[in-house]
Amino acid sequence: MVARRINTGGGHRYEDDGEPIPGVTSILRDGVPKPALVGWAANTAAEYAVNHWGELEQQSLLTRAKTIANARYETTKQAAARGTKVHEYAHQLMVGETIDVDEDVRALVDQCLAWLSDYDVVELRAEGTVINRRYGYMGSFDLLCGIGSEYWLIDYKTGGVYSEAALQLVAYARAEAVVDADGSEHVMPEVDRAGVLYLAADHYEFSEARIDDATFATFLVAKHMAEHANRDRDAYLRPMPAPERTEAAS
């Protein structure tokens, strides 16, 4: 069997032996409730409308409504692009390359550099794709590294840190194999600890994430709920035929 990550214009997806297999971030997106996102989406749309009022006035009402509604997607897209840049720069720094950093992420890269120095981080693998066939998922971790004598899995965050980061990391840590671009596989190294590195313009926060059995069990519950969310309604509901009616006696 050959597992692979397939990059697309809007992101990526995973296949194993030609069949789709869910990714860790998709599982957490669909399987973990995120009530805070409702307020965030509303606030983002409102802020966009206020900040772009002049531009919006030039649009038709229907186009204006769609532009405001889609503002949250553009915000997310920009944040993802910024995060990807930081990941790439972090890798280049760890392998000793001299780099020219884009101004929009310079402060974040400076904080990443401070973390690398403070913890004497040694990169073992960046942007690794993993698979767990027993439980049926794949994913891509940000960094496998050495800190002291221990193996750490690190997830970079530039837009905030939430509890499901631990579910994400434990899924990567419990993977069975690391998958190379050519489809070859290697046994996933045993991970001692995992952490989330949050990068802000003026500081960084490094938090350890629980990757124990209980956290993995919670991830599997999330996977089950994601599968439920993506099933067709007919998997649970069956239309009932109308009962036969008898004419009332005259």
Sequence and secondary structure as in RCSB ss.txt:
>XXXX:A:sequence
MVARRINTGGGHRYEDDGEPIPGVTSILRDGVPKPALVGWAANTAAEYAVNHWGELEQQSLLTRAKTIANARYET
TKQAAARGTKVHEYAHQLMVGETIDVDEDVRALVDQCLAWLSDYDVVELRAEGTVINRRYGYMGSFDLLCGIGSE
YWLIDYKTGGVYSEAALQLVAYARAEAVVDADGSEHVMPEVDRAGVLYLAADHYEFSEARIDDATFATFLVAKHM
AEHANRDRDAYLRPMPAPERTEAAS
>XXXX:A:secstr
  EEEEEETTEEEEEETTEE  BHHHHHHHHS  THHHHHHHHHHHHHHHHTHHHHHTS HHHHHHHHHTHHHHH
HHHHHHHHHHHHHHHHHHHTT      GGGHHHHHHHHHHHHHHT EEEEEEEEEEETTTTEEEEEEEEEEETTE
EEEEEEESS   THHHHHHHHHHT SEEE TTS EEE     EEEEEEE SS EEEEEE  SHHHHHHHHHHHHH
HHHHHS GGGT              
